[in-house]
Amino acid sequence: MTLMILGVCAIVSLLVGIATEGWPKGAHDGLGIVASILLVVFVTATSDYRQSLQFRDLDKEKKKISIQVTRNGYRQKMSIYELLPGDIVHLAIGDQVPADGLFVSGFSVLIDESSLTGESEPVMVNSENPFLLSGTKVQDGSCKMLVTSVGMRTQWGKLMATLSEGGDDETPLQVKLNGVATIIGKIGLFFAVVTFAVLVQGLVSLKLQQGSLRSWTGDDALELLEFFAVAVTIVVVAVPEGLPLAVTLSLAFAMKKMMNDKALVRHLAACETMGSATTICSDKTGTLTTNHMTVVKTCFCMNSKEVSNNNASSLCSELPEPAVKLLLESIFNNTGGEVVVNQNGKREILGTPTEAAILEFGLSLGGDFQGEKQACKLVKVEPFNSTKKKMSVVVELPGGGLRAHCKGASEIILAACDKVLNSNGEVVPLDEESTSHLKATINQFASEALRTLCLAYVELENGFSPEDPIPVSGYTCIGVIGIKDPVRPGVKESVAMCRSAGITVRMVTGDNINTAKAIARECGILTDDGIAIEGPEFREKSQEELLELIPKIQVMARSSPLDKHTLVKHLRTTFGEVVAVTGDGTNDAPALHEADIGLAMGIAGTEVAKESADVIILDDNFSTIVTVAKWGRSVYINIQKFVQFQLTVNVVALIVNFTSACLTGTAPLTAVQLLWVNMIMDTLGALALATEPPNDDLMKRSPVGRKGNFISNVMWRNILGQSLYQFMVIWFLQSRGKSIFLLEGPNSDLVLNTLIFNSFVFCQVFNEINSREMEKINVFKGILDNYVFVGVISATVFFQIIIVEYLGTFANTTPLTLSQWFFCLLVGFMGMPIAARLKKIPV
């Protein structure tokens, strides 16, 4: 709006100027304003365009989804963009259906079609109802799907063609800063109206003294127009339209850089919110650990053994033959993974890291995956989910008869067993001694930070039908396996960094409590004064007990998705924490939604979890989460730096023009000059200060949290100190400038105004350097690493020289002598020791 008003001003100025003074002399003022408007518009449009390109790149990255596909007889991983009709897609719980297709085979498939139909009830898909639609989500089960149509020809594509996707909503900080901008704009409007009234009153008084109140010339009209232009420009300078621009620039810059650091930001607001995080609730598997799993210990037929690549075959020979047969049948049939031969003729294991580790172990025992699969016919499958913490299958045996196999969390499977295989491979009742031995083995494995799984089976009656539920008791325990998942390198250091930054890290996992405690101690999460608790115990606590317990919880094991959701909700609402939560499963979606920042895993995460998240951690690494927190803090502090810089310019420009207009009847800074100052403080200032990269010192201060003030006392101290200094410099020049520089003759006023304008700009240039650090005295540290900052400062100085020395008629300036230039530089530089002194004043 202000630029439009200035545009009208420029047109009137051109018309009046040319009418009174002729072309080209009368057009100088008007063309100067036009040039300034065009420059502001061009720079803003360019930065907006570059930003939109960045968002477009990020949007492409968001939509990159890989899926398991069988094509030309080979099962392989490929992007959803490469899908073709005729491909067979393998879908599992948590996947998004990538195309329209038909159900080929599968078990217990429930599809959530709410994104397409709005119906919240999931739909059962089977051979009677075989239609699968793009954009829907697999809520339960697993299946193979024949692709029939892709891209814009799918139902989802046709729906999308009728919609145009909107951009991101404004972030909380943008909303807050828009409020600040509105208040400052209103103050500026008030000052502008008063300034205009005072200037007009001065002109009218002069006309009264001269007795020419009734005769108005073109010069008077031009003067009135100049007064109006000054008033409008005061509003332009006062309205900090650069604030939202700085936020967007800073967020866009951070998003681009975070992408290089393996973090994909889905929602802009998450960048800044992560900077305020006080708690991180992290998964264990794949986030704190590497997710490269291997079976290293086993307990079969009541005997514990260490496993390595060299001794797997000897382990096989030590076990009774019936036990080995049962074990391989369980491993190769009760699995969500698959052993395939790839296009290079090499054997490849597909599936989750846990499934892959168990299949690898089965193969090392000499098992034949395809042979076992063909020998038994699958009758029913209940896929693993984090509520039941187990996977079960029913198979029809080669000689007839049915058998159910079950594997999962050791305590849960063991509780369902009443028999066990003894050292001779015979089925015997599970007595107290055997139970104690197995529990001790499980605890021993877990205390060594191993993930434990129990395998069991039960013989079924011939009357079992696929519609019947798989039994939950009466099982025979085959044995326990211990899977090693090493802690990721750098996690311990990252946790320590979080602690020094005032961020509490909590581990929330579905694993055994002893495994969780061992890993948590190794990572530095569990301390002597912290508590490790199991989900079932947590659920039983009363409200009063939770209030006392939650601040001390550092590890929650055997947790259900609901426990995670409850913990996050209490931390946010009761304790006022800003909570970041990691999740990878479909059932993590509620907790990811509830958290202030949801962090989904890019490798292990399901599409449902990724859609619920604000940030996707592309390498599933905890250290990346800490990097996101560092960037979040960087965004917040960069915007604070910019606001400090901008408010200083606002305060000085307002006060100088207002007081000068009231006391002398003229404004020392013209419309064109004020527009250039506005350019420096808005667009160029935003570019320079909003793109400062983060440093490790950011993680040594406390988080802002939920209730922190954006404009801090430190900022007010720096703003008021710098404003007072700059105001004194300009006031000194206005009152003493002519006598100090011996300015005489008709050109003296123009030289003085140029000196004031030049000094004001150089004060801003050095203040921009000062604003790089709000509390530290050394503002030059790392300055050369930020090419954007150096470029902006250099460009500002270069254009200032051009404006003063060569654009006199447009900018109302005149060339200065070398001593006058030196004075302006010195005045600007003197702001730096003053800023250093200000930073020592405690607040």
Secondary structure by P-SEA (a helix, b strand, c coil): caaaaaaaaaaaaaaaaaaaccccccaaaaaaaaaaaaaaaaaaaaaaaaaaaaaaaaaaaaabbbbbbbcccbbbbbccccccccbbbbbccccccccccccccccbbbbbccccccccbbbbbccccccccccccccbbbbbbbbcccccccaaaaaaaabbbbcccccaaaaaaaaaaaaaaaaaaaaaaaaaaaaaaaaaaaaaaacccccccaaaaaaaaaaaaaaaaaaaaacccaaaaaaaaaaaaaaaaaaaaccccccaaaaaaaaaccccccccccccccccccccbbbcccbbbbbccccaaaaaaaccaaaaaaaaaaaaccccbbbbbccccbbbbbccaaaaaaaaaaaaacccaaaaaaaccccccccccccccbbbbbbbcccbbbbbbbbccaaaaaaacccccccccccccccaaaaaaaaaaaaaaaaabbbbbbbcbbbbcccccccccccccbbbbcbbbbbbbccccaaaaaaaaaaaacbbbbbbccccaaaaaaaaaaaccccccbbbbcaaaaaaccaaaaaaccccccccccccaaaaaaaaaaaccccccbbbbbbccccaaaaaaaccbbbbbcccccaaaaaacccccccccaaaaaaaaaaaaaaaaaaaaaaaaaaaaaaaaaaaaaaaaaacccccccaaaaaaaaaaacaaaaaaaaacccccccccccccccccccccaaaaaaaaaaaaaaaaaaaaaaacccccccccccaaaaaaaaaaaaaaaaaaaaaaaaacccccccccccccccaaaaaaaaaaaaaaaaaaccccccccbbbbcaaaaaaaaaaaaaaaaaaaaaaaccc
